[in-house]
Amino acid sequence: MADRLRADLVAAGYTVDGVLDRVGAAAHAALPHDGGAAVRHVLRETSDPCAVLIRAWTLGEPVAGTHLAGALPRTGLTGLTSLGLIAPAGAGRVRATCDVRPYAVQSGAGVLDTWLVSDFGESVIGGPLPPDHVLGVGGASLTLSSWTPRTAVGRALDLGTGCGVQAVALARHADQVVATDLDERALRYARLTAALAGQTWDLRQGDLFEPVTGERFDLIVANPPFVITPRTSEVPRYTYRDGGRAGDELMGTLIRACVDHLEPGGVAQFLGNWEIPVGADHWSHRPEAWLADTELDAWVIQRDVAEPAEYAHTWIRDGGHRPGMAGYQELTDAWLDDFARRAVAAVGFGVLTVSRPGAVGAAGSSGDRSPYRVFEEVLTPVAEPMGPAVAAGLAARRWLADHPEAAVLDRAWRCAPDVLEERYGVPGAADPAVIRLTQGGGLRRTVTLDTVGAAVIGVGDGSLTAGQALTAVCAILREDPCAHRAQVIDLLRTLIADALLIPADGVPTPGG
Ligand SMILES: C[S@@+](CC[C@H](N)C(=O)[O-])C[C@H]1O[C@@H](n2cnc3c(N)ncnc32)[C@H](O)[C@@H]1O
């Protein structure tokens, strides 16, 4: 039946591009903020198939049964009822039981037009969300999806799948997808999402890693219920965002537990919040503590920081409570008291990407080594999608960690195609005052170079190793290569880690 519905939805133009064409970019962009008012204005009294489906499954409005049956001739009302997607609404009308939203997955295999099945949001419900709300695609879902490395893998796990937004993308580059959730209703929706995508996932119910006890994966992703929530009775426990642990401890639990579920060389990626305690010397205090007793390589990027009051407002508002509404003040008090009890100065948000060392085929590896740990704050816009840069960054960082520091001098490197050199100077001056490399993609890095560093990078045409380039440059500049060696090694490692420099022979760093 899902096959028939998919064919109907495509024929009706109820796809990402079809809906965009039907309602226009402006009304479509307003949809998350205006409760569908602009879309309603565009559709007015029309009853073409795409308009009927937008009303039913995006706006959550009752529609005439005859119109819906006409829009979906292969499925019909009987088919929709058997899939649990509609219920009678009186006077010959039917109402969708859930949100069925077009979604497009871009991958190396092309674009997959599909749909995500979830609960209707606040604008359709018309009030605060119930605690068992199953989230549709949101900003955090899209962030994780963008950052996930899309390297082909064997087994992938989506922990806390919800409507299945991560799993549907994983299935494009993983041989097998296991998707779990604590919530039975979420799994019902995920099952429909998978069926509409024509995909098969292994769906399992349970808490965190419990449904995959004893199993290992090449890739684990989770947009977990990471919202720091006071554990007091007046605060609703939304399953979609509250993992039931005090403070940010859910993230620590996930990080420590994922070690046992990763294959050697496997990668786990989590979105999450971390508390930044009053007096902490660095924002990464908590992520560093979670990783301390593990052997995981880790690359943690803080993308946002919120003061406790701002954080509390965001999540109270997310549940449908606005300032001035009954209960808003009590909820604010509960959140701020909770943060005060643990002396929390701010809350960080970001992407934690960890990897289990020991990838098969790490040729040239120096063997046992300490895990690398990178904690960096990037609050500015980054490439979209970020997955390719994450994959390249993981491979490069692993190669750097696996080799002695000076090994970078033994290879030939060249600038990646998205890197530009900028030179600034006083007008008329013979030499520039500042030389910078800027990266167009990835984390959009900017790195300042000295004259020797710029010359070593500049001669990188693939014919010389970096060490040979340093010797040649120093001969021309009448400098002692030994005096610049350590600084050039540091510069090369910085540029290699973020893929501003790539191997000149085109052979990726092992694991890439
Ligand atoms: C923020 S939603 C993410 C949904 C979806 N993966 C996404 O990226 O949009 C978190 C999901 O985790 C589920 N969840 C909550 N507590 C859980 C637990 N203890 N174990 C497993 N899943 C849980 C929720 O039901 C919800 O579907």
Ligand as a Chemical Component Dictionary entry (heavy atoms), coordinates in Angstrom:
data_LIG
# 
_chem_comp.id                   LIG 
_chem_comp.type                 NON-POLYMER 
_chem_comp.pdbx_formal_charge   0 
_chem_comp.three_letter_code    LIG 
# 
loop_
_chem_comp_atom.comp_id 
_chem_comp_atom.atom_id 
_chem_comp_atom.alt_atom_id 
_chem_comp_atom.type_symbol 
_chem_comp_atom.charge 
_chem_comp_atom.model_Cartn_x 
_chem_comp_atom.model_Cartn_y 
_chem_comp_atom.model_Cartn_z 
_chem_comp_atom.pdbx_ordinal 
LIG C1  C1  C 0  15.297 15.127 19.205 1  
LIG S1  S1  S 1  14.401 13.712 18.720 2  
LIG C2  C2  C 0  15.285 13.301 17.228 3  
LIG C3  C3  C 0  14.438 12.668 16.181 4  
LIG C4  C4  C 0  15.140 12.475 14.850 5  
LIG N1  N1  N 0  16.191 11.476 14.948 6  
LIG C5  C5  C 0  15.711 13.773 14.323 7  
LIG O1  O1  O 0  16.915 13.819 14.034 8  
LIG O2  O2  O -1 14.962 14.731 14.164 9  
LIG C6  C6  C 0  14.959 12.500 19.876 10 
LIG C7  C7  C 0  14.337 11.144 19.723 11 
LIG O3  O3  O 0  14.883 10.291 20.741 12 
LIG C8  C8  C 0  13.847 9.497  21.293 13 
LIG N2  N2  N 0  14.227 9.140  22.666 14 
LIG C9  C9  C 0  13.955 9.799  23.817 15 
LIG N3  N3  N 0  14.500 9.173  24.860 16 
LIG C10 C10 C 0  15.130 8.088  24.372 17 
LIG C11 C11 C 0  15.870 7.041  24.960 18 
LIG N4  N4  N 0  16.087 7.008  26.266 19 
LIG N5  N5  N 0  16.358 6.063  24.168 20 
LIG C12 C12 C 0  16.136 6.103  22.822 21 
LIG N6  N6  N 0  15.452 7.074  22.206 22 
LIG C13 C13 C 0  14.951 8.054  22.964 23 
LIG C14 C14 C 0  12.622 10.350 21.206 24 
LIG O4  O4  O 0  11.438 9.559  21.225 25 
LIG C15 C15 C 0  12.851 11.098 19.884 26 
LIG O5  O5  O 0  12.270 10.386 18.813 27 
# 
loop_
_chem_comp_bond.comp_id 
_chem_comp_bond.atom_id_1 
_chem_comp_bond.atom_id_2 
_chem_comp_bond.value_order 
_chem_comp_bond.pdbx_ordinal 
LIG C1  S1  SING 1  
LIG S1  C2  SING 2  
LIG S1  C6  SING 3  
LIG C2  C3  SING 4  
LIG C3  C4  SING 5  
LIG C4  N1  SING 6  
LIG C4  C5  SING 7  
LIG C5  O1  DOUB 8  
LIG C5  O2  SING 9  
LIG C6  C7  SING 10 
LIG C7  O3  SING 11 
LIG C7  C15 SING 12 
LIG O3  C8  SING 13 
LIG C8  N2  SING 14 
LIG C8  C14 SING 15 
LIG N2  C9  SING 16 
LIG N2  C13 SING 17 
LIG C9  N3  DOUB 18 
LIG N3  C10 SING 19 
LIG C10 C11 SING 20 
LIG C10 C13 DOUB 21 
LIG C11 N4  SING 22 
LIG C11 N5  DOUB 23 
LIG N5  C12 SING 24 
LIG C12 N6  DOUB 25 
LIG N6  C13 SING 26 
LIG C14 O4  SING 27 
LIG C14 C15 SING 28 
LIG C15 O5  SING 29 
# 
